[in-house]
Amino acid sequence: MHHNTKKYDYLIVGAGPFGTIFAHEAADRGKRSLIIERRSHLGGNMHTHKENGINVHDYGAHIFHTDNKFVWDYVNQFTEFNSYINQVVANYKGDLYSLPFNMNTFYQMWGVKTPAEAQAKIVAQCEAVKITGAPKNLEEQAISLIGTDIYEKLIKGYTEKQWGRKATELPSFIIRRLPIRFTFDNNYFNHRYQGVPVDGYTAIFDKMLDSDLIDVQLDTDFFDDKATYLEEFPRVVYTGMIDQFFDYKFGELEYRSLRFESEVLPTDNAQGNAVINYTDAETPYTRVMEWRHFDQKGDDNVSILTREYPQVWDRSKEAYYPVNDEKNSTLFKQYRSEAKQLDKVIMGGRLGNYQYYDMDQVFNAALGAVEKEFQQD
């Protein structure tokens, strides 16, 4: 069976943001692309659908946030963003706290009212633990940053559920993503630009792919005929798992997966916030999203809640989060070295680069790959 039936310049494996941006930019340069996508929809994990007038994020909450004006201006070509600011609530065994960690959190936890009081409390707790040297794992890193009370109630259980292993077995850098501020500011992100698209994320990809030079085949698995695809297409942009591309020849990289459970409720306000994190170890899910709070849209007296459950990954599940510990990072370097020897294949995206990317980072990486590919044009 032949696949390159229209003299395509590019085969793009995956209709997520990296592949879609590349196809769009290639079309602007007069290049023809075929996108094949294993799933039945566009947008990868950014896919959204509308239900009861509500934009539902099918793979967990996605808030676009960045300080990169170039990326922000680029994505705004394809959509209008609302002014949503992410303000997360943490539920620890029925007690509620503000996230990220800020003066509201410190007041709720300790009753302190000034930055100096909060800092003194954290310092005293850190000194009591007596961590020596650089933090060796996530637990030591978290305690050194925020003290033992907040670590035990708001970090430990959530993180161990998320990653499926003890905090003492996780690398310290994971916790550095969380902002800590000594102001009464509940904005989860420190970035200048943020929001969610008023028409959902899928509309972005529909607009990007609206070109006579781009064809899309959904429900199509690259690995069903990998050899023929590689033989027939002059250039291939691959955004799947890098270890799968090489038939796991060096071994299997580790990932964490997720599953989601949604329910429709006869109310327009079920939990009072867009995102509530459940930080105790006993609650099996990590967070609950109420979608209408992201853009205040929806039919009257209806709301949709989605619970997010971390789970062990295997090849039958979606790979969400790379486990970037020392063992997997060493293994990835072997695959990356192998990939660099390929003349016609461009590896990209979260899975192709085995990195946890925020959306703006994927957009920036895709635009960088486009610039590199077409720098001689």
Residue frames relative to the residue before (quaternion, step in Angstrom):
aa qw qx qy qz dx dy dz
M 1.0000 0.0000 0.0000 0.0000 0.00 0.00 0.00
H 0.2696 -0.7693 0.5610 0.1440 3.56 -0.90 0.97
H 0.2532 -0.7889 0.5491 0.1096 3.57 -1.07 0.82
N 0.7105 0.4171 -0.2631 0.5021 3.59 1.01 -0.70
T 0.0631 0.8634 -0.4915 0.0945 3.52 0.56 1.25
K 0.7506 0.3594 -0.2002 0.5171 3.61 1.23 -0.28
K 0.5108 -0.6548 0.4110 0.3761 3.57 1.18 0.49
Y 0.0858 0.8188 -0.5551 0.1186 3.54 0.82 1.05
D 0.4153 -0.6845 0.5411 0.2574 3.54 -1.15 0.67
Y 0.8091 0.1346 -0.0360 0.5710 3.57 1.11 -0.73
L 0.1880 -0.6725 0.6966 0.1644 3.47 -1.32 0.62
I 0.0901 -0.7878 0.6083 0.0340 3.57 -0.81 1.00
V 0.1991 -0.7968 0.5659 0.0720 3.54 -0.58 1.21
G 0.7796 0.2380 -0.2181 0.5367 3.55 -0.31 1.29
A 0.2007 -0.8030 0.5559 0.0760 3.58 -0.75 1.11
G 0.3273 0.7228 -0.5261 0.3061 3.56 1.07 0.81
P 0.7831 -0.3575 0.2113 0.4629 3.60 -1.24 -0.12
F 0.6532 0.5182 -0.3425 0.4330 3.61 0.86 -0.84
G 0.7126 0.4591 -0.2647 0.4596 3.57 0.76 -1.03
T 0.6581 0.5206 -0.3125 0.4451 3.57 0.99 -0.84
I 0.6438 0.5082 -0.3207 0.4738 3.58 0.94 -0.85
F 0.6509 0.5153 -0.3289 0.4501 3.58 0.91 -0.87
A 0.6616 0.5064 -0.3128 0.4561 3.60 0.91 -0.89
H 0.6462 0.5285 -0.3153 0.4513 3.56 0.97 -0.88
E 0.7025 0.4604 -0.2697 0.4709 3.56 0.84 -0.98
A 0.6151 0.5310 -0.3479 0.4676 3.59 1.07 -0.67
A 0.6419 0.5205 -0.3214 0.4624 3.59 0.99 -0.81
D 0.6247 0.5377 -0.3324 0.4584 3.59 1.04 -0.73
R 0.7093 0.4048 -0.2372 0.5261 3.56 1.24 -0.46
G 0.6151 -0.6094 0.3215 0.3833 3.54 1.26 0.40
K 0.5294 0.6298 -0.4045 0.3993 3.59 1.25 0.31
R 0.3459 -0.7476 0.5409 0.1698 3.55 -1.05 0.87
S 0.0662 -0.8144 0.5765 -0.0036 3.59 -0.87 0.98
L 0.1885 -0.7058 0.6662 0.1502 3.50 -1.32 0.56
I 0.1523 -0.7661 0.6197 0.0768 3.57 -0.82 1.05
I 0.0620 -0.7642 0.6400 0.0510 3.56 -0.93 0.89
E 0.0797 -0.8074 0.5837 -0.0304 3.53 -0.91 1.00
R 0.4534 -0.7154 0.4737 0.2415 3.55 -0.77 1.10
R 0.6897 0.4540 -0.2804 0.4895 3.59 1.02 -0.74
S 0.5719 -0.6120 0.4386 0.3257 3.56 -1.34 0.09
H 0.7432 0.3427 -0.2058 0.5366 3.61 1.23 0.27
L 0.5318 -0.6000 0.4993 0.3285 3.53 -1.37 0.26
G 0.7307 0.5226 -0.2973 0.3232 3.52 -1.40 0.03
G 0.3640 -0.7391 0.5032 0.2607 3.59 1.21 -0.11
N 0.8130 -0.2212 0.1844 0.5060 3.56 -0.98 -0.88
M 0.5812 0.5615 -0.3795 0.4504 3.60 1.29 -0.01
H 0.4042 0.7483 -0.4582 0.2583 3.60 1.24 -0.07
T 0.0424 -0.7743 0.6313 0.0116 3.55 -1.09 0.84
H 0.0776 -0.7637 0.6334 0.0973 3.54 -1.28 0.34
K 0.4164 -0.6998 0.5235 0.2509 3.56 -1.23 0.48
E 0.0466 0.7835 -0.6123 0.0952 3.53 -0.90 1.04
N 0.8260 -0.0121 -0.0479 0.5615 3.58 -0.70 1.09
G 0.6851 -0.4991 0.2695 0.4571 3.55 1.10 0.76
I 0.6126 0.5538 -0.3237 0.4617 3.58 1.34 0.06
N 0.3682 -0.6949 0.5690 0.2403 3.58 -1.00 0.82
V 0.0985 -0.8071 0.5821 0.0069 3.57 -0.49 1.25
H 0.2959 -0.7295 0.5925 0.1710 3.57 -0.90 0.99
D 0.3533 -0.8026 0.4425 0.1877 3.57 -0.40 1.22
Y 0.7852 0.2757 -0.1383 0.5369 3.59 1.14 -0.50
G 0.7659 -0.3372 0.1867 0.5147 3.57 0.89 0.90
A 0.6719 -0.5312 0.3457 0.3832 3.54 -1.26 0.47
H 0.0486 -0.7809 0.6228 -0.0011 3.55 -0.93 1.00
I 0.0066 0.7738 -0.6313 0.0512 3.55 -0.53 1.24
F 0.3166 -0.7515 0.5445 0.1962 3.57 -0.64 1.08
H 0.1333 0.7879 -0.5858 0.1352 3.58 -0.68 1.09
T 0.1612 0.7929 -0.5650 0.1614 3.55 -0.89 0.94
D 0.3092 -0.6847 0.6156 0.2381 3.50 -1.39 0.26
N 0.5423 0.6311 -0.3817 0.4024 3.56 1.34 -0.09
K 0.2894 -0.7964 0.5058 0.1618 3.59 -0.18 1.28
F 0.5983 0.5701 -0.3587 0.4340 3.57 1.06 -0.69
V 0.6805 0.4637 -0.2808 0.4931 3.57 0.91 -0.92
W 0.6425 0.5294 -0.3268 0.4474 3.60 0.93 -0.86
D 0.6686 0.4796 -0.3021 0.4813 3.59 0.90 -0.87
Y 0.6298 0.5477 -0.3380 0.4349 3.57 1.02 -0.77
V 0.7192 0.4419 -0.2703 0.4631 3.60 0.72 -1.00
N 0.6282 0.5489 -0.3396 0.4345 3.59 1.13 -0.54
Q 0.4811 0.6339 -0.4445 0.4113 3.59 1.26 0.01
F 0.7784 0.3920 -0.1499 0.4669 3.55 1.09 -0.81
T 0.8040 0.1214 -0.0544 0.5796 3.58 1.21 -0.15
E 0.3388 -0.6612 0.6096 0.2765 3.50 -1.39 0.06
F 0.2570 -0.7678 0.5687 0.1448 3.57 -0.89 0.92
N 0.3907 -0.6716 0.5652 0.2773 3.52 -1.19 0.55
S 0.5884 -0.6006 0.4179 0.3441 3.58 -1.27 -0.06
Y 0.2109 0.8160 -0.5168 0.1501 3.60 1.14 0.54
I 0.1131 -0.7563 0.6428 0.0446 3.54 -1.00 0.95
N 0.3700 -0.7539 0.5000 0.2115 3.58 -0.68 1.07
Q 0.0709 0.7727 -0.6227 0.1005 3.57 -0.63 1.19
V 0.1420 -0.8469 0.5120 0.0203 3.52 -0.05 1.37
V 0.2233 -0.7345 0.6249 0.1421 3.55 -1.18 0.69
A 0.2280 -0.7532 0.6014 0.1381 3.58 -1.03 0.82
N 0.1606 -0.7665 0.6171 0.0762 3.54 -0.98 0.93
Y 0.0079 0.7849 -0.6184 0.0387 3.57 -0.58 1.18
K 0.8219 -0.2229 0.0927 0.5160 3.55 -0.28 1.30
G 0.7736 -0.3616 0.1677 0.4926 3.55 0.98 0.91
D 0.6280 0.4821 -0.3459 0.5036 3.59 1.22 -0.24
L 0.2656 -0.7949 0.5344 0.1094 3.58 -0.92 0.96
Y 0.0391 -0.7899 0.6113 -0.0291 3.55 -1.03 0.94
S 0.4831 -0.6608 0.4983 0.2858 3.54 -1.21 0.59
L 0.0802 -0.7561 0.6471 0.0556 3.54 -1.15 0.74
P 0.5089 -0.1825 -0.8412 0.0047 1.55 -2.11 1.33
F 0.7258 -0.4359 0.2965 0.4420 3.55 -1.32 0.12
N 0.1912 0.7680 -0.5814 0.1889 3.55 -0.63 1.19
M 0.7661 -0.3808 0.2286 0.4645 3.58 -1.23 -0.04
N 0.5809 0.5540 -0.3825 0.4576 3.59 1.12 -0.50
T 0.6431 0.5176 -0.3131 0.4695 3.58 0.97 -0.87
F 0.6850 0.4968 -0.2898 0.4472 3.56 0.86 -0.99
Y 0.6345 0.5105 -0.3306 0.4769 3.58 1.06 -0.71
Q 0.6636 0.5056 -0.3016 0.4616 3.58 0.94 -0.89
M 0.7007 0.4705 -0.2640 0.4668 3.57 1.03 -0.80
W 0.8488 0.1724 -0.0218 0.4993 3.58 0.78 -1.06
G 0.4656 -0.6774 0.4537 0.3443 3.60 1.16 -0.35
V 0.4462 0.6873 -0.4662 0.3334 3.62 1.22 0.16
K 0.2529 -0.8118 0.5177 0.0948 3.57 -1.07 0.76
T 0.7427 0.3199 -0.2181 0.5464 3.60 1.21 -0.14
P 0.6326 -0.5321 0.3969 0.3990 3.59 -1.19 0.46
A 0.6386 0.5379 -0.3356 0.4361 3.58 0.96 -0.81
E 0.6537 0.5026 -0.3173 0.4685 3.60 0.96 -0.81
A 0.6555 0.5095 -0.3156 0.4594 3.58 0.96 -0.84
Q 0.6666 0.5008 -0.3036 0.4611 3.58 0.91 -0.90
A 0.6347 0.5255 -0.3299 0.4605 3.59 1.01 -0.78
K 0.6368 0.5276 -0.3255 0.4584 3.59 1.00 -0.79
I 0.6681 0.4955 -0.3005 0.4667 3.57 0.92 -0.90
V 0.6501 0.5178 -0.3203 0.4547 3.58 0.92 -0.89
A 0.6556 0.5171 -0.3185 0.4488 3.59 0.91 -0.88
Q 0.6749 0.4831 -0.3043 0.4675 3.59 0.93 -0.81
C 0.6334 0.5215 -0.3332 0.4646 3.60 1.01 -0.73
E 0.6623 0.5086 -0.3059 0.4573 3.58 0.92 -0.87
A 0.6366 0.5441 -0.3305 0.4354 3.57 1.05 -0.73
V 0.6667 0.4946 -0.2964 0.4722 3.59 1.12 -0.65
K 0.2064 -0.8310 0.4908 0.1613 3.58 1.21 -0.59
I 0.1422 0.7696 -0.5969 0.1767 3.55 0.65 1.17
T 0.1465 -0.8027 0.5753 0.0569 3.57 -0.77 1.04
G 0.8073 0.2280 -0.1894 0.5102 3.54 -1.04 0.82
A 0.7257 -0.3902 0.3167 0.4699 3.54 -1.32 -0.21
P 0.5736 -0.5969 0.4232 0.3683 3.62 -1.00 0.75
K 0.3180 -0.7903 0.5032 0.1449 3.58 -0.80 1.06
N 0.8007 0.0819 -0.0375 0.5923 3.58 1.19 -0.31
L 0.7364 -0.4257 0.2791 0.4456 3.57 -1.29 0.10
E 0.6323 0.5411 -0.3497 0.4302 3.60 0.92 -0.80
E 0.6883 0.4655 -0.2926 0.4732 3.60 0.80 -0.94
Q 0.6365 0.5263 -0.3345 0.4539 3.59 1.00 -0.78
A 0.6737 0.5037 -0.3009 0.4493 3.58 0.88 -0.94
I 0.6718 0.4906 -0.3067 0.4624 3.59 0.87 -0.91
S 0.6541 0.5159 -0.3220 0.4498 3.59 0.96 -0.80
L 0.6943 0.4683 -0.2735 0.4731 3.59 1.15 -0.57
I 0.8603 0.1588 0.0137 0.4841 3.55 0.84 -1.00
G 0.5611 -0.6301 0.3828 0.3764 3.60 1.24 0.01
T 0.6609 -0.5652 0.3462 0.3520 3.55 -1.30 0.31
D 0.6261 0.5609 -0.3644 0.4007 3.63 0.92 -0.76
I 0.7073 0.4405 -0.2640 0.4857 3.56 0.78 -1.02
Y 0.6076 0.5470 -0.3589 0.4503 3.58 1.02 -0.70
E 0.7092 0.4745 -0.2757 0.4426 3.58 0.76 -1.01
K 0.7597 0.4010 -0.2163 0.4641 3.60 0.93 -0.83
L 0.8280 0.2843 -0.1054 0.4716 3.57 0.85 -0.91
I 0.7447 0.3832 -0.2268 0.4972 3.62 1.18 -0.28
K 0.6929 0.5435 -0.3122 0.3565 3.56 0.60 -1.15
G 0.7329 0.4359 -0.2585 0.4538 3.60 0.59 -1.11
Y 0.6510 0.5221 -0.3096 0.4557 3.56 0.93 -0.94
T 0.6996 0.4856 -0.2757 0.4458 3.56 0.81 -1.02
E 0.6792 0.4838 -0.3027 0.4615 3.58 0.91 -0.83
K 0.5992 0.5161 -0.3575 0.4967 3.59 1.15 -0.52
Q 0.6679 0.5357 -0.3023 0.4189 3.56 0.88 -0.99
W 0.8077 0.3023 -0.1275 0.4899 3.56 0.84 -0.98
G 0.4141 -0.7502 0.4465 0.2576 3.59 1.22 -0.12
R 0.7188 0.3294 -0.2565 0.5558 3.57 1.13 0.59
K 0.6477 -0.5405 0.3695 0.3895 3.55 -1.23 0.42
A 0.5961 -0.5928 0.4110 0.3527 3.56 -1.12 0.68
T 0.6262 0.5404 -0.3331 0.4527 3.58 1.14 -0.58
E 0.6833 0.4584 -0.2795 0.4949 3.59 1.28 -0.25
L 0.6174 0.5458 -0.3347 0.4571 3.58 1.32 -0.01
P 0.5440 -0.6286 0.4371 0.3433 3.61 -1.06 0.68
S 0.5993 -0.6256 0.3760 0.3288 3.54 -1.07 0.78
F 0.6268 0.6000 -0.3567 0.3462 3.60 0.99 -0.74
I 0.5250 0.6597 -0.4199 0.3361 3.63 1.11 -0.47
I 0.7081 0.4808 -0.2695 0.4414 3.57 0.91 -0.92
R 0.5616 0.6341 -0.3899 0.3611 3.59 1.15 -0.37
R 0.5334 0.6269 -0.4075 0.3954 3.59 1.25 -0.20
L 0.6529 0.5398 -0.3195 0.4245 3.60 1.12 -0.57
P 0.3831 -0.7230 0.5189 0.2475 3.62 -0.76 0.97
I 0.0885 -0.7425 0.6601 0.0716 3.53 -1.26 0.60
R 0.0989 0.8127 -0.5671 0.0903 3.58 -0.67 1.02
F 0.3443 -0.7446 0.5437 0.1771 3.54 -1.12 0.72
T 0.5218 0.5390 -0.4615 0.4735 3.52 0.86 1.14
F 0.5213 -0.6134 0.4830 0.3445 3.58 -1.28 0.26
D 0.3561 0.7275 -0.4850 0.3297 3.54 0.72 1.15
N 0.1928 -0.8263 0.5238 0.0753 3.59 -0.46 1.21
N 0.3979 0.7117 -0.4875 0.3122 3.61 1.24 0.11
Y 0.4027 -0.7628 0.4468 0.2373 3.57 -0.43 1.20
F 0.7702 0.3168 -0.1666 0.5278 3.58 1.03 -0.78
N 0.4077 -0.7075 0.5283 0.2329 3.54 -1.18 0.65
H 0.5137 0.7001 -0.3903 0.3060 3.59 1.26 -0.09
R 0.5874 -0.6219 0.4128 0.3128 3.52 -1.18 0.73
Y 0.7869 0.2490 -0.1147 0.5528 3.56 0.97 -0.90
Q 0.2354 0.7727 -0.5702 0.1496 3.57 -0.87 0.90
G 0.3002 0.7305 -0.5788 0.2030 3.52 -1.26 0.49
V 0.3390 -0.6806 0.5856 0.2809 3.54 -1.35 -0.22
P 0.5697 -0.6192 0.4062 0.3563 3.62 -1.04 0.68
V 0.5115 -0.6737 0.4379 0.3045 3.56 -0.90 0.91
D 0.7420 0.3582 -0.2106 0.5260 3.61 1.15 -0.55
G 0.6006 -0.5518 0.3649 0.4490 3.60 1.23 0.21
Y 0.6267 -0.5849 0.3736 0.3543 3.56 -1.23 0.42
T 0.6009 0.5936 -0.3800 0.3770 3.60 0.97 -0.72
A 0.5967 0.5789 -0.3600 0.4233 3.59 1.08 -0.67
I 0.5827 0.5724 -0.3700 0.4427 3.60 1.13 -0.61
F 0.7124 0.4581 -0.2630 0.4621 3.56 0.83 -1.00
D 0.5856 0.5592 -0.3698 0.4557 3.59 1.10 -0.62
K 0.6847 0.4793 -0.2864 0.4684 3.59 0.92 -0.89
M 0.6425 0.5341 -0.3299 0.4393 3.59 0.96 -0.81
L 0.7539 0.4054 -0.1992 0.4770 3.56 1.01 -0.83
D 0.4714 0.6726 -0.4413 0.3613 3.57 1.27 0.17
S 0.4472 0.6576 -0.4672 0.3863 3.55 0.34 1.32
D 0.5031 -0.6477 0.4846 0.3043 3.57 -1.08 0.73
L 0.6588 0.5152 -0.3048 0.4557 3.59 1.25 -0.33
I 0.6938 0.4148 -0.2696 0.5233 3.59 1.28 0.06
D 0.0509 -0.7629 0.6441 0.0212 3.55 -0.94 0.96
V 0.1653 -0.7886 0.5887 0.0646 3.55 -1.07 0.79
Q 0.0740 -0.7639 0.6401 0.0341 3.55 -1.01 0.91
L 0.1871 -0.7841 0.5858 0.0838 3.57 -0.51 1.21
D 0.7923 0.2817 -0.2255 0.4920 3.58 -1.30 0.26
T 0.5318 0.6060 -0.3958 0.4396 3.55 1.08 0.80
D 0.1862 -0.8121 0.5493 0.0646 3.55 -0.58 1.18
F 0.4815 -0.6873 0.4822 0.2516 3.55 -0.72 1.17
F 0.7160 0.4835 -0.2645 0.4285 3.56 0.93 -0.88
D 0.5037 0.6236 -0.4408 0.4039 3.58 1.24 0.03
D 0.8024 0.0367 -0.0132 0.5955 3.59 1.19 -0.48
K 0.0196 0.8684 -0.4944 0.0314 3.54 1.01 0.93
A 0.6775 0.5154 -0.3136 0.4207 3.60 0.75 -1.00
T 0.6734 0.4885 -0.3044 0.4639 3.59 0.93 -0.86
Y 0.6191 0.5358 -0.3446 0.4591 3.58 0.97 -0.79
L 0.6974 0.4737 -0.2821 0.4579 3.58 0.81 -0.96
E 0.6552 0.5163 -0.3132 0.4539 3.56 1.06 -0.66
E 0.7545 0.4514 -0.2262 0.4193 3.57 0.87 -0.96
F 0.7413 0.4094 -0.2342 0.4776 3.61 1.03 -0.66
P 0.4755 -0.6991 0.4540 0.2814 3.59 -0.87 0.92
R 0.7857 0.0735 -0.0292 0.6135 3.58 1.13 -0.68
V 0.1158 -0.7895 0.6018 0.0337 3.56 -1.06 0.83
V 0.1495 -0.7399 0.6500 0.0882 3.56 -0.96 0.95
Y 0.0772 -0.8293 0.5530 -0.0234 3.55 -0.46 1.25
T 0.0526 -0.8305 0.5545 -0.0083 3.59 -0.67 1.09
G 0.4740 0.6592 -0.4524 0.3690 3.59 1.19 0.41
M 0.7474 -0.3650 0.2861 0.4758 3.55 -1.29 -0.29
I 0.4637 -0.7161 0.4537 0.2578 3.54 -0.74 1.08
D 0.6532 0.5031 -0.3335 0.4572 3.61 1.00 -0.68
Q 0.6207 0.5300 -0.3463 0.4626 3.60 1.06 -0.60
F 0.5943 0.5758 -0.3667 0.4252 3.59 1.02 -0.76
F 0.7589 0.3447 -0.1765 0.5236 3.56 1.01 -0.85
D 0.5197 -0.6829 0.3901 0.3337 3.57 1.22 0.60
Y 0.5799 -0.6339 0.3582 0.3656 3.57 1.09 0.82
K 0.1865 0.8505 -0.4796 0.1084 3.59 1.15 0.59
F 0.7318 0.3679 -0.2327 0.5243 3.60 1.09 -0.57
G 0.6806 -0.4043 0.2950 0.5351 3.57 1.28 -0.22
E 0.5671 -0.6245 0.4423 0.3046 3.54 -1.31 0.31
L 0.3645 -0.6972 0.5754 0.2235 3.56 -0.90 0.97
E 0.4064 -0.7194 0.5110 0.2370 3.57 -1.12 0.65
Y 0.0539 -0.7688 0.6370 0.0157 3.52 -1.16 0.75
R 0.2911 -0.6710 0.6232 0.2769 3.52 -1.39 0.02
S 0.2274 -0.7736 0.5791 0.1202 3.53 -1.09 0.73
L 0.2601 -0.7424 0.5963 0.1602 3.55 -1.36 0.13
R 0.0674 -0.7375 0.6599 0.1270 3.50 -1.34 0.28
F 0.2559 -0.7862 0.5544 0.0952 3.54 -1.15 0.66
E 0.0975 -0.7590 0.6414 0.0546 3.53 -1.14 0.77
S 0.0840 -0.8139 0.5748 0.0080 3.58 -0.74 1.08
E 0.0325 -0.7776 0.6268 0.0386 3.52 -1.24 0.51
V 0.3366 -0.7142 0.5825 0.1932 3.53 -1.20 0.71
L 0.1199 -0.8174 0.5632 0.0153 3.56 -0.76 1.10
P 0.4646 -0.6973 0.4732 0.2720 3.62 -1.06 0.69
T 0.5707 0.5268 -0.4098 0.4783 3.57 0.66 1.16
D 0.3657 -0.7165 0.5333 0.2617 3.57 -1.18 0.34
N 0.7753 0.1864 -0.1434 0.5862 3.59 1.26 0.26
A 0.0651 -0.8538 0.5165 0.0001 3.56 0.08 1.29
Q 0.8369 0.1452 -0.0570 0.5247 3.61 0.84 -0.90
G 0.5119 -0.7104 0.3844 0.2925 3.59 1.25 0.04
N 0.7765 0.1939 -0.1321 0.5847 3.59 1.24 0.06
A 0.5955 -0.5909 0.4058 0.3628 3.56 -1.15 0.59
V 0.8119 0.0617 0.0098 0.5804 3.59 0.92 -0.93
I 0.0002 0.7563 -0.6542 -0.0045 3.55 -0.97 0.91
N 0.2482 -0.7650 0.5823 0.1185 3.56 -0.77 1.11
Y 0.2188 -0.7534 0.6064 0.1299 3.57 -1.00 0.84
T 0.1474 -0.8800 0.4513 0.0155 3.50 -0.08 1.38
D 0.5309 0.5962 -0.4414 0.4096 3.62 1.19 0.06
A 0.5874 -0.6113 0.4117 0.3342 3.56 -1.21 0.48
E 0.6503 0.5709 -0.3163 0.3889 3.59 1.11 -0.65
T 0.6322 0.5078 -0.3429 0.4742 3.63 1.01 -0.70
P 0.4034 -0.7750 0.4232 0.2400 3.63 -0.52 1.08
Y 0.7017 0.4057 -0.2751 0.5170 3.61 1.14 -0.45
T 0.4729 -0.6895 0.4801 0.2654 3.55 -1.22 0.51
R 0.8184 -0.0567 0.0580 0.5690 3.59 0.98 -0.71
V 0.2368 -0.7380 0.6153 0.1437 3.51 -1.36 0.43
M 0.1765 -0.7849 0.5897 0.0708 3.55 -0.85 1.08
E 0.1233 -0.7416 0.6527 0.0935 3.55 -1.07 0.81
W 0.3503 -0.8373 0.3792 0.1800 3.49 -0.03 1.43
R 0.6425 0.5459 -0.3668 0.3932 3.60 0.90 -0.66
H 0.6015 0.5666 -0.3664 0.4277 3.60 1.17 -0.34
F 0.5706 0.5948 -0.3930 0.4077 3.60 1.22 -0.23
D 0.8317 0.0587 -0.0313 0.5512 3.60 1.04 -0.60
Q 0.4428 -0.7309 0.4320 0.2884 3.59 1.31 0.31
K 0.5043 0.6105 -0.4477 0.4154 3.58 1.03 0.83
G 0.4361 0.6963 -0.5099 0.2548 3.53 -1.20 0.52
D 0.5976 -0.5460 0.4415 0.3871 3.52 -1.26 0.39
D 0.6223 -0.5543 0.3964 0.3852 3.56 -1.22 0.47
N 0.8711 0.0884 -0.0736 0.4774 3.53 -1.17 0.77
V 0.6359 0.4418 -0.3876 0.5002 3.54 0.86 1.00
S 0.0378 0.7805 -0.6230 0.0353 3.55 -1.04 0.79
I 0.2378 -0.7582 0.5928 0.1307 3.55 -1.19 0.61
L 0.1117 -0.7769 0.6189 0.0313 3.55 -0.82 1.09
T 0.0918 -0.7746 0.6235 0.0527 3.56 -1.09 0.76
R 0.2073 -0.7587 0.6085 0.1057 3.55 -0.89 1.02
E 0.2413 -0.7839 0.5643 0.0939 3.54 -0.95 0.96
Y 0.0976 -0.8068 0.5827 -0.0074 3.55 -0.66 1.21
P 0.3218 -0.7125 0.5819 0.2241 3.63 -0.73 0.93
Q 0.0262 0.8036 -0.5946 0.0088 3.57 -1.11 0.57
V 0.6249 -0.5200 0.4325 0.3900 3.52 -1.33 0.37
W 0.3358 -0.7413 0.5450 0.2020 3.56 -0.94 0.86
D 0.0861 0.7206 -0.6879 -0.0115 3.49 -1.30 0.60
R 0.7325 -0.4733 0.2603 0.4142 3.59 -1.22 0.23
S 0.6184 0.5361 -0.3546 0.4521 3.59 1.22 -0.16
K 0.6964 0.4536 -0.2515 0.4960 3.61 1.29 -0.23
E 0.5858 -0.5513 0.4547 0.3823 3.54 -1.32 0.27
A 0.3252 -0.7257 0.5749 0.1928 3.56 -1.03 0.85
Y 0.1365 -0.8291 0.5407 0.0398 3.58 -0.51 1.19
Y 0.8372 0.1033 0.0017 0.5370 3.56 0.60 -1.16
P 0.3449 -0.7137 0.5648 0.2296 3.58 -0.77 0.95
V 0.3448 -0.7129 0.5724 0.2129 3.56 -1.08 0.74
N 0.0932 -0.8652 0.4924 0.0153 3.54 0.18 1.33
D 0.2347 0.7507 -0.5792 0.2140 3.56 0.66 1.09
E 0.7562 -0.4104 0.2510 0.4435 3.56 -1.30 0.11
K 0.6536 0.5275 -0.3219 0.4369 3.58 0.91 -0.89
N 0.7222 0.4358 -0.2556 0.4725 3.59 0.80 -0.98
S 0.6125 0.5425 -0.3538 0.4531 3.59 1.06 -0.64
T 0.6389 0.5127 -0.3196 0.4762 3.58 1.04 -0.76
L 0.6562 0.5048 -0.3042 0.4712 3.56 0.98 -0.85
F 0.6398 0.5304 -0.3274 0.4497 3.58 0.96 -0.84
K 0.6170 0.5569 -0.3515 0.4308 3.60 0.98 -0.75
Q 0.6143 0.5324 -0.3466 0.4680 3.58 1.09 -0.66
Y 0.6781 0.4738 -0.2936 0.4790 3.58 0.92 -0.87
R 0.6433 0.5214 -0.3346 0.4498 3.58 0.95 -0.79
S 0.6259 0.5277 -0.3312 0.4692 3.58 1.03 -0.76
E 0.6450 0.5114 -0.3126 0.4741 3.56 1.02 -0.80
A 0.6580 0.5287 -0.3087 0.4384 3.58 0.96 -0.86
K 0.6318 0.5568 -0.3309 0.4258 3.58 1.04 -0.74
Q 0.6485 0.5207 -0.3162 0.4565 3.57 1.21 -0.40
L 0.5614 0.5990 -0.3893 0.4177 3.59 1.27 -0.11
D 0.3807 -0.7602 0.4855 0.2037 3.57 -0.73 1.03
K 0.8143 0.3249 -0.1366 0.4612 3.58 0.87 -0.90
V 0.6708 0.5146 -0.2901 0.4484 3.60 1.25 -0.14
I 0.1609 -0.7457 0.6417 0.0790 3.55 -1.02 0.96
M 0.2097 -0.7758 0.5852 0.1081 3.59 -0.70 1.09
G 0.1375 0.8143 -0.5543 0.1031 3.58 -0.88 0.86
G 0.6829 0.4951 -0.3635 0.3955 3.52 -1.36 0.15
R 0.7427 -0.4192 0.2978 0.4289 3.52 -1.37 0.11
L 0.7336 0.4185 -0.2385 0.4794 3.59 0.87 -0.91
G 0.6524 0.5230 -0.3190 0.4462 3.59 1.01 -0.73
N 0.7566 0.3226 -0.1790 0.5399 3.56 1.19 -0.61
Y 0.3336 -0.7793 0.4724 0.2414 3.58 1.34 0.09
Q 0.5037 0.6117 -0.4365 0.4261 3.53 0.83 1.09
Y 0.4082 -0.6524 0.5669 0.2939 3.55 -1.20 0.54
Y 0.0304 -0.8131 0.5802 -0.0371 3.56 -0.37 1.28
D 0.3599 -0.6311 0.6312 0.2715 3.52 -1.21 0.62
M 0.6901 -0.5083 0.3072 0.4136 3.57 -1.19 0.44
D 0.6615 0.5080 -0.3266 0.4447 3.58 0.90 -0.83
Q 0.6284 0.5351 -0.3363 0.4535 3.58 1.11 -0.62
V 0.6242 0.5145 -0.3365 0.4821 3.58 1.09 -0.68
F 0.6395 0.5194 -0.3254 0.4642 3.58 0.95 -0.87
N 0.6766 0.4972 -0.2956 0.4558 3.56 0.88 -0.94
A 0.6547 0.5075 -0.3135 0.4642 3.59 0.98 -0.83
A 0.6443 0.5188 -0.3221 0.4604 3.59 1.00 -0.79
L 0.6717 0.4829 -0.2985 0.4760 3.57 0.93 -0.85
G 0.6124 0.5336 -0.3407 0.4734 3.57 1.16 -0.60
A 0.6455 0.5092 -0.3159 0.4736 3.58 1.02 -0.79
V 0.6248 0.5284 -0.3329 0.4686 3.58 1.07 -0.73
E 0.6560 0.5139 -0.3126 0.4559 3.57 0.89 -0.92
K 0.6688 0.4946 -0.3018 0.4658 3.56 0.95 -0.86
E 0.6656 0.5205 -0.3044 0.4398 3.58 0.95 -0.88
F 0.8070 0.2897 -0.1196 0.5004 3.57 0.90 -0.92
Q 0.3190 0.7925 -0.4812 0.1968 3.60 1.17 0.32
Q 0.6834 0.4673 -0.2934 0.4781 3.59 1.17 -0.42
D 0.5429 0.6295 -0.4033 0.3826 3.60 1.26 -0.18
